[in-house]
Amino acid sequence: MSADLKKVLENFCRLDNVRGAVLLDDHGLLVEECFRSEEDSSKLAELVSQAVQVGVALVQELGKMPLSQQYIEFADVQVTAEQLANNFVLVILAETGANLGRVRLEIRKNKGAVEAMLQ
């Protein structure tokens, strides 16, 4: 992937309490990643892939397609998964207490650029 894509992910990691940013392809495989410290991106990719499958099935059943974003919160970490074009997924991993409004704003601001880099 391009250095520009890596730079976008690094910019997410500069936000307060954001631990990492990951880009997954339509099979849940890692395309690019950036973490502030050691993280197991394979476990995060598996979690998000399963959540996306469940989310897509749910919104199809409810007639609310398309799925655009998922949010999962645990005791000490928050996962925001944004659906991109061609079924890519942008994942932001943040500590509890991160400003999710700011994270979502940065996702909206960068979504088009990330999608263009994936063409």
Secondary structure as UniProt FT lines:
FT   HELIX           3..13
FT   TURN            16..17
FT   STRAND          18..24
FT   TURN            26..27
FT   STRAND          30..35
FT   HELIX           41..62
FT   STRAND          69..73
FT   STRAND          77..83
FT   HELIX           85..87
FT   STRAND          89..95
FT   TURN            96..97
FT   HELIX           100..117
//
